[in-house]
Amino acid sequence: KKKAKALKDSMEGKEGDDFSIIVSGFPRSGTSFMMRLLSEAGIPIITDHQRKADVHNPQGYYEWEGVKDLARGLELPETNGKALKVVAPLLAYLPANRKYKVIWMDRPTLELVLSQTKMRGDAARLDQFPFEKGQQLEAEKKRLQKWLNHQPHMDWLEISYPDLIASNPETLLAQLSKHLDRQINREAWEKAAQPELH
């Protein structure tokens, strides 16, 4: 812990307020919506537009395909002041010599699994809910968030996707603004919000 704190203090002293924004979570947890919200708020995003918009995400996925190759040693481009979407299991492969503000998008496990099932083209039925899959996601979430707590170069905030797309998101927008030290206002939210697609 002492070494971690020393590293964190050292990094804060060298880097000042320079940090990268990482939007993370599991598939179908609202990460694309968050990327769209940040973009509407004027934050540059890293995307290559290779994954095209579809019926599940009509406004796009806001992804950079290179993220999938971080585990193979692919070099991450300049990210300071920009937002990048990184699926939760790949967070560990981000370079540790940068500072990150991580936004963890959270969604109830039931909604998450049913949405993933629907996206695969299968019937999303409660009577066929894969409880084992749900338990695996819960365990993985706990493991990854525990890991995040021990990363001196990562400061993270959990945002509830259902609450964020609700009609009164002001509290979460205020938390997000404080976390990023940047104003994420109602106007940006209204441009990004499409609750009917969740």
Salt bridges, closest charged atoms under 4 A:
ASP9 OD2 - LYS5 NZ 2.95
GLU63 OE2 - ARG51 NH1 3.03
GLU63 OE2 - LYS85 NZ 3.46
GLU65 OE1 - LYS68 NZ 3.17
ASP69 OD1 - ARG72 NH1 2.21
ASP106 OD1 - LYS141 NZ 2.94
GLU111 OE1 - ARG107 NE 3.14
ASP122 OD2 - ARG120 NE 3.59
ASP127 OD2 - ARG125 NH2 2.58
GLU140 OE2 - ARG143 NH2 2.96
ASP155 OD2 - HIS179 ND1 3.99
GLU158 OE1 - LYS141 NZ 3.99
GLU170 OE2 - ARG186 NH1 2.72
GLU187 OE2 - LYS191 NZ 3.69
GLU190 OE2 - ARG186 NE 3.23
